[in-house]
Amino acid sequence: MGDDAVDYASEDPELIRQSWRRSMLSGVDPKSPVDTLPQVEVDEESGLLRAAAPVLSDLEGDLAGQRFGVILADERSRIVDRRVGSREVGRRLDGIRAARGTVYAEEIVGTTSLGTVSAIGGPISVIGEQHFNESLKTFCCFGAPIRNRLTGRLAGVLDICAHVSDREMLFAPLVRGAVRHIEQRLADQAGTASHELVADYRRALTRRRGPLVAMCDEFTLASPDALDLLDTADYALLAEAARTTGPTGDRQLELTAGAEVRVGVKRLPGGGSLFRLQEIHRHPIGPGPAGTNTAGTPIVVRGEPGTGRTTRALELVGAHTAQALDAAGVTALGDERWSAALSAVRPETGLVVENVHLLPDGPATALVAFLRAGRPTPTVLTYDTGSPLTGRQQSMVGLCDTRFDLLPLRHRRDELPGLLSRILDVEGRPGALRMSRSAMVALLGYSWPGNLHELATAARHILRSRTSGTVAVSDLPSWCHSPHTRGLSRIEQVERDAIVDALARHRGHRANAADYLGISHRTIYNRMRALRIVDSEYAPSS
């Protein structure tokens, strides 16, 4: 590889180790046959293909008779075109199913110069044994990202590959020059994208009725019934759905006002998205589901602090008269008095024991005996998933036949508008406030380390800033102004969430979080910086 290629080809072993780690976390089997890789249809009219076709033809001429192949993939690592210098290269690529329509995403096949470029958003060389899948280790490859210059988003990946014996002959500058040419052609095409979105929107309006929305960076169009259905903040929810959905797909969302809708998403090649909405049913905003018939069955509810463990536990106790004991009270009461309070609970009384991860061995032993004795009314235990359980604590949890895992709010972003609306109605005047789209975008981009408790804190801050009208970004708490996750690929978002989860689990201790993830201490610092992870995301704001 020439000296001028060094700027473009990243051969950092740390990038390869990170990719292998992500591959293992995704459950990729390095020995899995590549002939089972998923296949998708290729959109022949996509903006990426239209922009790249003449550039690929020029490359094909440059490589004629050479032992190289050039592969073009879209932003989701799906191969959309391939050019080869010789039939031999074509046969070798066919042998690893590197052909049009094959999905080469990192979470499916592991480390490659297609999927890994999509995951990290930058160029990378993957040489021989650095490939995660055994079938690919005879190849050396260099891939570079193709970006939309208007939005900065990943539009695709261009890759050049050869036999590993030719590793020194990869032409990274050639690939990079081709990438620049494709990016320029994409930019030239973008002028017509807005017109195409409007034309698609008008055609869709004439075909069938129903709420319809067209969105791009420049404008938003909504049919009259969509305007009736959607609140201002719901458009941010639609944009998030488009970002996390393929070119076409269906999503089920809960809107700010409580309506549940099925959303058909169509992303246009030139940019922008078309949304077809169908209301499923409308439910009143109010308390959660009624209690479940759990008499006599020990239950455990686990989740991060603030995910609603206590609320869910009380719902499970249901109509029974409930008594609550908190393991945190052992410090004040002492082991014997706390265990005596447990023994004094009447059989006909439902019981919630909170924070059992804090129970010392003595009271934990008493609780194990209490559960083994059996009761006619439900007993519900709660604990923090970020705290390791001792052997005695594991014994009590093991006696619970039914378990409920409460997801943190950062994994329930689709529910955030509805949840916030309910909290605002309870804390203030129902229906008095509307969220602006920009404010909801900021809230959707925040990671909510304090979960529902922190969302309630944000709601109270909003009500102090504004009691009626439309909530702007300036009305939000300062700690959730910046949308840290905007523009990340799905794999980057998964990696980001894994790091935030590990930091929250280890109370912000970065070295311990790195050890838990199986990565180096330097790597976690680098990835936190690259993924824009800040302290407030894994430590709730005061």
ZAMARGU-4260 file (C-alpha; in steps of 0.2 Angstrom, whole numbers, plus 5000, padded with zeros to 4 digits):
<rodrens>
0) 5000/5000/5000 | 5007/5017/4995 | 5012/5030/5008 | 4997/5041/5003 | 4985/5027/5008
5) 4990/5028/5026 | 4978/5043/5029 | 4963/5033/5023 | 4966/5015/5028 | 4965/5012/5047
10) 4975/4997/5052 | 4972/5001/5071 | 4972/4983/5080 | 4961/4991/5093 | 4947/4995/5080
15) 4948/4976/5075 | 4947/4971/5094 | 4932/4982/5097 | 4923/4975/5081 | 4927/4957/5087
20) 4920/4961/5104 | 4904/4968/5096 | 4903/4953/5085 | 4903/4941/5100 | 4891/4952/5110
25) 4879/4950/5094 | 4881/4931/5095 | 4890/4929/5079 | 4897/4912/5076 | 4914/4913/5067
30) 4912/4896/5060 | 4895/4899/5052 | 4894/4896/5034 | 4892/4912/5023 | 4881/4904/5011
35) 4867/4906/5024 | 4869/4925/5025 | 4852/4934/5022 | 4847/4940/5005 | 4837/4956/5001
40) 4830/4964/4985 | 4841/4978/4978 | 4832/4994/4974 | 4838/4997/4956 | 4832/5016/4957
45) 4841/5020/4973 | 4850/5037/4974 | 4866/5028/4980 | 4866/5016/4964 | 4862/5031/4952
50) 4876/5041/4959 | 4888/5027/4960 | 4885/5018/4943 | 4896/5028/4932 | 4910/5029/4945
55) 4910/5010/4947 | 4910/5008/4928 | 4926/5018/4928 | 4934/5008/4942 | 4929/4992/4933
60) 4939/4998/4918 | 4954/5003/4929 | 4954/4985/4937 | 4952/4975/4921 | 4963/4960/4921
65) 4968/4963/4939 | 4965/4952/4954 | 4953/4964/4963 | 4935/4966/4966 | 4925/4982/4971
70) 4909/4980/4981 | 4896/4994/4985 | 4885/4992/5000 | 4871/5003/5006 | 4870/5011/5024
75) 4864/4995/5031 | 4878/4984/5024 | 4868/4977/5010 | 4878/4974/4994 | 4870/4983/4980
80) 4883/4982/4966 | 4899/4972/4963 | 4913/4974/4949 | 4927/4963/4947 | 4944/4963/4937
85) 4943/4945/4932 | 4932/4930/4932 | 4943/4921/4945 | 4939/4936/4957 | 4921/4934/4953
90) 4921/4916/4957 | 4930/4919/4973 | 4918/4932/4979 | 4903/4920/4974 | 4911/4908/4986
95) 4908/4919/5000 | 4891/4925/4994 | 4898/4943/4991 | 4885/4947/4978 | 4871/4959/4975
100) 4857/4958/4989 | 4868/4949/5002 | 4868/4957/5019 | 4885/4959/5026 | 4881/4968/5043
105) 4893/4966/5057 | 4880/4959/5069 | 4877/4945/5056 | 4894/4940/5049 | 4906/4949/5061
110) 4921/4960/5057 | 4922/4965/5038 | 4927/4980/5028 | 4908/4982/5024 | 4899/4980/5040
115) 4913/4987/5052 | 4914/5003/5041 | 4895/5005/5044 | 4897/5002/5062 | 4911/5014/5066
120) 4907/5027/5052 | 4925/5027/5046 | 4937/5018/5035 | 4946/5002/5040 | 4957/4988/5033
125) 4953/4970/5037 | 4967/4959/5033 | 4966/4940/5033 | 4965/4933/5051 | 4957/4950/5056
130) 4941/4944/5048 | 4929/4937/5062 | 4922/4923/5050 | 4933/4909/5046 | 4927/4909/5028
135) 4934/4926/5025 | 4952/4925/5031 | 4959/4922/5014 | 4954/4940/5009 | 4962/4957/5012
140) 4950/4972/5011 | 4949/4990/5013 | 4932/4999/5015 | 4928/5018/5016 | 4911/5026/5021
145) 4901/5036/5008 | 4892/5051/5016 | 4878/5062/5011 | 4886/5079/5012 | 4870/5088/5016
150) 4865/5078/5031 | 4882/5070/5036 | 4874/5053/5037 | 4881/5037/5031 | 4874/5033/5013
155) 4885/5018/5009 | 4901/5009/5009 | 4914/5006/4995 | 4926/4992/4997 | 4940/4985/4987
160) 4946/4967/4990 | 4958/4954/4985 | 4967/4938/4990 | 4977/4940/5006 | 4994/4938/4997
165) 4990/4955/4988 | 4988/4964/5004 | 5001/4977/5000 | 4993/4981/4983 | 4976/4988/4989
170) 4973/5005/4982 | 4966/5015/4996 | 4968/5032/4987 | 4959/5025/4972 | 4944/5020/4983
175) 4944/5036/4992 | 4944/5046/4976 | 4929/5036/4970 | 4920/5039/4986 | 4923/5058/4984
180) 4916/5057/4967 | 4900/5047/4972 | 4898/5059/4987 | 4898/5074/4974 | 4886/5065/4963
185) 4874/5062/4978 | 4875/5080/4982 | 4871/5085/4964 | 4856/5073/4965 | 4849/5080/4981
190) 4842/5095/4972 | 4828/5084/4965 | 4825/5074/4981 | 4813/5087/4988 | 4803/5087/4972
195) 4802/5067/4972 | 4796/5067/4990 | 4782/5079/4986 | 4777/5069/4970 | 4777/5053/4981
200) 4766/5062/4994 | 4754/5068/4981 | 4753/5051/4973 | 4750/5042/4990 | 4736/5055/4994
205) 4726/5050/4978 | 4728/5031/4980 | 4720/5029/4997 | 4714/5039/5012 | 4721/5040/5029
210) 4734/5050/5039 | 4749/5053/5028 | 4765/5063/5032 | 4780/5067/5022 | 4796/5073/5030
215) 4813/5078/5025 | 4827/5090/5032 | 4819/5105/5023 | 4800/5103/5026 | 4786/5092/5033
220) 4769/5089/5024 | 4754/5082/5033 | 4736/5077/5027 | 4722/5085/5037 | 4718/5069/5046
225) 4736/5067/5051 | 4736/5085/5058 | 4721/5080/5068 | 4729/5064/5075 | 4747/5070/5078
230) 4754/5082/5091 | 4769/5093/5087 | 4781/5081/5097 | 4775/5066/5087 | 4784/5072/5072
235) 4800/5069/5081 | 4794/5051/5085 | 4791/5048/5067 | 4809/5055/5062 | 4816/5043/5075
240) 4806/5028/5068 | 4813/5032/5050 | 4830/5033/5057 | 4829/5016/5065 | 4819/5007/5051
245) 4824/5000/5034 | 4819/5008/5017 | 4802/5001/5020 | 4794/4994/5036 | 4780/4994/5049
250) 4781/5001/5067 | 4769/5002/5081 | 4770/5018/5091 | 4761/5026/5106 | 4758/5045/5102
255) 4759/5059/5114 | 4740/5059/5117 | 4739/5041/5120 | 4734/5034/5103 | 4742/5019/5097
260) 4746/5019/5078 | 4753/5007/5066 | 4766/5017/5055 | 4771/5011/5038 | 4788/5019/5034
265) 4795/5022/5017 | 4812/5030/5015 | 4815/5038/4999 | 4832/5035/4990 | 4836/5053/4988
270) 4831/5058/5006 | 4816/5060/5016 | 4802/5048/5022 | 4784/5045/5019 | 4773/5039/5033
275) 4756/5030/5032 | 4747/5030/5049 | 4733/5019/5055 | 4726/5021/5072 | 4724/5005/5082
280) 4715/5010/5097 | 4714/5025/5109 | 4716/5022/5127 | 4713/5035/5141 | 4729/5042/5150
285) 4729/5035/5167 | 4736/5022/5179 | 4744/5006/5172 | 4737/4989/5171 | 4727/4982/5185
290) 4734/4969/5197 | 4737/4952/5192 | 4730/4936/5201 | 4746/4931/5209 | 4740/4924/5226
295) 4752/4912/5234 | 4766/4914/5220 | 4782/4923/5225 | 4786/4936/5212 | 4802/4946/5208
300) 4802/4963/5199 | 4819/4969/5194 | 4826/4984/5185 | 4837/4999/5186 | 4832/5013/5199
305) 4818/5023/5193 | 4811/5011/5181 | 4795/5009/5192 | 4798/4994/5202 | 4788/4999/5217
310) 4773/5004/5206 | 4774/4988/5196 | 4775/4978/5213 | 4760/4986/5220 | 4750/4983/5204
315) 4755/4964/5206 | 4749/4964/5224 | 4732/4970/5217 | 4717/4972/5227 | 4725/4964/5243
320) 4729/4975/5257 | 4747/4978/5255 | 4761/4980/5267 | 4779/4985/5262 | 4796/4982/5270
325) 4811/4990/5263 | 4828/4981/5265 | 4836/4998/5266 | 4828/4999/5283 | 4839/4985/5290
330) 4852/4998/5294 | 4841/5008/5306 | 4831/4993/5313 | 4844/4980/5314 | 4843/4962/5308
335) 4832/4955/5322 | 4819/4969/5322 | 4818/4969/5303 | 4816/4950/5303 | 4803/4951/5317
340) 4793/4964/5306 | 4793/4951/5292 | 4787/4937/5303 | 4773/4949/5309 | 4765/4951/5292
345) 4748/4943/5292 | 4744/4929/5280 | 4729/4939/5272 | 4740/4954/5269 | 4750/4956/5252
350) 4768/4960/5254 | 4781/4970/5244 | 4799/4968/5250 | 4809/4981/5241 | 4828/4982/5237
355) 4832/4964/5242 | 4849/4966/5235 | 4853/4976/5251 | 4848/4962/5263 | 4862/4955/5274
360) 4863/4936/5276 | 4853/4936/5292 | 4837/4944/5286 | 4839/4936/5269 | 4839/4919/5277
365) 4823/4924/5286 | 4815/4929/5270 | 4820/4913/5262 | 4811/4903/5276 | 4796/4915/5274
370) 4794/4912/5256 | 4796/4893/5257 | 4782/4892/5270 | 4770/4898/5257 | 4756/4911/5258
375) 4738/4913/5252 | 4742/4931/5246 | 4756/4937/5234 | 4773/4942/5240 | 4783/4953/5228
380) 4802/4956/5229 | 4811/4970/5220 | 4829/4973/5217 | 4842/4983/5207 | 4849/4974/5192
385) 4865/4984/5193 | 4869/4977/5210 | 4876/4959/5211 | 4867/4947/5222 | 4875/4937/5236
390) 4872/4918/5237 | 4858/4920/5250 | 4850/4934/5240 | 4850/4923/5224 | 4842/4909/5234
395) 4827/4920/5238 | 4825/4926/5220 | 4827/4908/5214 | 4811/4904/5224 | 4801/4916/5213
400) 4792/4907/5199 | 4787/4923/5190 | 4799/4937/5186 | 4796/4954/5178 | 4811/4964/5170
405) 4808/4982/5168 | 4817/4990/5154 | 4826/5007/5157 | 4819/5022/5148 | 4833/5023/5136
410) 4827/5007/5129 | 4808/5013/5128 | 4810/5029/5118 | 4795/5025/5108 | 4785/5026/5124
415) 4793/5043/5130 | 4780/5055/5123 | 4765/5046/5130 | 4774/5044/5147 | 4779/5062/5148
420) 4761/5068/5143 | 4754/5057/5157 | 4766/5064/5170 | 4763/5082/5164 | 4744/5080/5166
425) 4746/5073/5184 | 4758/5086/5189 | 4750/5101/5181 | 4734/5105/5171 | 4728/5091/5159
430) 4730/5096/5141 | 4738/5113/5145 | 4755/5110/5137 | 4761/5104/5120 | 4778/5098/5116
435) 4787/5106/5102 | 4796/5095/5089 | 4813/5102/5094 | 4810/5099/5112 | 4804/5081/5109
440) 4820/5078/5098 | 4831/5083/5112 | 4821/5072/5125 | 4822/5057/5113 | 4841/5060/5111
445) 4844/5060/5130 | 4848/5043/5138 | 4838/5045/5155 | 4850/5037/5167 | 4837/5041/5181
450) 4823/5033/5171 | 4805/5038/5176 | 4811/5047/5191 | 4822/5058/5180 | 4808/5060/5168
455) 4796/5066/5182 | 4810/5078/5187 | 4811/5085/5169 | 4792/5087/5169 | 4792/5097/5185
460) 4806/5108/5178 | 4795/5111/5162 | 4780/5116/5173 | 4790/5128/5183 | 4796/5136/5166
465) 4779/5135/5157 | 4761/5132/5163 | 4753/5132/5146 | 4756/5133/5128 | 4770/5125/5118
470) 4786/5118/5127 | 4802/5124/5118 | 4820/5117/5121 | 4823/5132/5132 | 4810/5126/5144
475) 4819/5109/5147 | 4832/5106/5160 | 4850/5110/5154 | 4855/5092/5156 | 4844/5086/5142
480) 4847/5100/5129 | 4859/5090/5119 | 4854/5075/5108 | 4869/5065/5110 | 4863/5050/5100
485) 4858/5059/5084 | 4866/5053/5068 | 4872/5036/5075 | 4870/5020/5066 | 4860/5006/5074
490) 4876/4997/5078 | 4884/5012/5086 | 4868/5015/5096 | 4869/4997/5102 | 4887/4999/5107
495) 4883/5016/5115 | 4869/5009/5125 | 4880/4994/5131 | 4893/5006/5137 | 4880/5017/5146
500) 4873/5002/5154 | 4890/4996/5160 | 4894/5013/5167 | 4877/5014/5176 | 4879/4996/5183
505) 4896/5001/5190 | 4891/5018/5197 | 4902/5027/5184 | 4918/5018/5187 | 4925/5017/5170
510) 4939/5004/5173 | 4926/4992/5180 | 4914/4995/5166 | 4928/4991/5154 | 4932/4975/5162
515) 4914/4970/5163 | 4913/4973/5144 | 4929/4964/5140 | 4938/4979/5132 | 4953/4989/5137
520) 4953/5004/5148 | 4959/5015/5134 | 4945/5009/5123 | 4931/5014/5134 | 4938/5031/5135
525) 4940/5032/5116 | 4923/5025/5113 | 4915/5037/5126 | 4923/5051/5117 | 4918/5045/5099
530) 4900/5041/5104 | 4898/5057/5114 | 4894/5049/5131 | 4894/5062/5145 | 4894/5059/5164
535) 4875/5064/5166 | 4870/5050/5155 | 4875/5036/5168 | 4873/5046/5184 | 4856/5054/5187
540) 4856/5073/5188 | 4852/5080/5205
</rodrens>
